């Protein structure tokens, strides 16, 4: 799986999220953003499913239980938040969903701040790890590791600056 294969659809989803954030502003309840993003994606001609049942796997066997992400687009899990900041538990939730459903790409989007906050991740089935992606869909490092390097924070500031300048 090459994350760059998903570049266009991820770009379009993030663009739609920016439109929703511009229209509704920040601080509303998560379900409102979920429905608004679903509607915006539909309006943009991007088929998506809201709270669709995705099959889960354990040791390559499908489980009876399923997972319902906020939104899914072409195999991409979109997990939405409306909180003051994204925390490790939000990322862990997305990573677990990506692993259970074997979804190659996951987006974590937070509408709870004045500026839209978003992160992109790839799931590598061979190693069972999630990897942070930059805006060009390049893999940076395993997302399960707790980064504390200046490079990570510089990257996050650049990503936030890019989003702020394009919303």
N, C-alpha and C positions, 0 to 999 in steps of 0.2 A: 504494500500500500504506500503510495506516494502522496503525502499531504498536499502537494502542489496541484494534484488532480482536483482538489476541492476549492481551489483559490477563488474561482469566479462565484460559486454559490455562497461561500463564506463572505466574500466582499458584498454581495447583494443582501445577505441577511443582516450584516452589520449596518449597511446603508439604510435598510428598512427600520432597524432599531433606532438609528439616529433620527429618522423622520418621526417615529413614535415619540421619542424623547423630546424633540422640538415641539411637537404638537401638545403633548400631555404634561410636559415638564417633569419634575421629579417629586418623589415622596408619596405617590399613591400606592395602593395595595397591589401586590404582585399579580393577582388574577386579572386586573384591568389592563396591565401591560401585556399579559399573555394574549388576551383576546385582541387587543389593539394590534400587536405584532402579527398575529394570525391574519387579521383583516388587511394589514398593510402588505404582507407577503402575497396574499391572494390578489390584491389590487395591482401588484407588480408582476403578476403572472407566475409566481413561484408557488407551486403546489406544496402544501405543508399539512401536517396533521397536529391537532391540538389534543394533548393527552391520549394519544394512540397507545394501544397495548403493544409493547415490544417484547418479543420472546427473550427469556433469560437462559443462560447456560451454566452448567456446572460440569466440569471435566468433559467438555464438548458434548454434553447431553442436554437437550432442551428440558427446562423445568416446567412444571405446571403453572407456576406463578409468572406473572409478567410485570413489566415496569411501565409506568406512564410518565414520560417526560413532559415538561411544559409544552414543548413543541418539537417536532422532528421534520427535517427537510432532507430528502435524498440520503437517508442514513446518518445524518448529522443530528446529534442530540443538542438541543438548545435548552439550557437551564437558566431561568430568569430569577433575579432577586430584586428586592426593593429594600435595601438596607443601607446604613450609613457607610459600610465598608465591606468588601469581600474578606472573609476570614478562611483559615485553613479548612474548617469544617465544610464550607460551601464547596471548596475544591475537592475535598475527599468524597463528598456526595456525588459530584459529577464523575470523578474517576471510577467510583464503584459502579455507577450506572453504565459507564462506557465499557468496563470490564465484563459486567454481567450480560450486556446485550451485544458485546463485540462490535460496538459502533466505532468506526475509524476516527471520527472527528467529534469533538465536543466544544460547545461555546458556552461560556459563563458570562452572562450579561447582567449588569446591575443598573437599575433605573433609580436607585435610591439616593443619588448624589446630584449636585447641580450639573456636573459633567457626566455623561454616560461613561460607564466603566465596563470594559470587556476583555476577556482573555480567551485564547484559542489553544486547544490541546489535541494531540493525536494519540490514539491508542495503538501500541505495538503489540500485536497478539503473540509474536514470537517470544518476547521477553515479559509479557504481561505488565507493561508499565505505560504510564501516560507521560507525554513529553510536551512541554510548553513550546508553542509555535510563535514566531514573530509575525508581523503583518504581511510578510511575503511568504508565509507558510514554511519557513525554514525551522528545523528542529533546533532547540536551544540546549536543553538538558532534561533529565528525568524530572517530571513534575512532583514526584513523591518526595524528593529530597527537599529539605527546608533551605532555600537559598538565603544566604546572608552576605553575599558578595556585593561590592559596589556595582559590578556589571549588571546584576539582576535589577537592582533598583534604578540604575540608569536606563535600562531597557524599559522598565515599567513606566518611568517618567516620559520617555520618548513615545511609547504607545499612547499614553494618556494625552500627551500634547498633540499627537497626530489626530486622535479622535476629536479633541476639542477644536482643532482647526478645520475639521471637515464636517462638523455638525451644525 
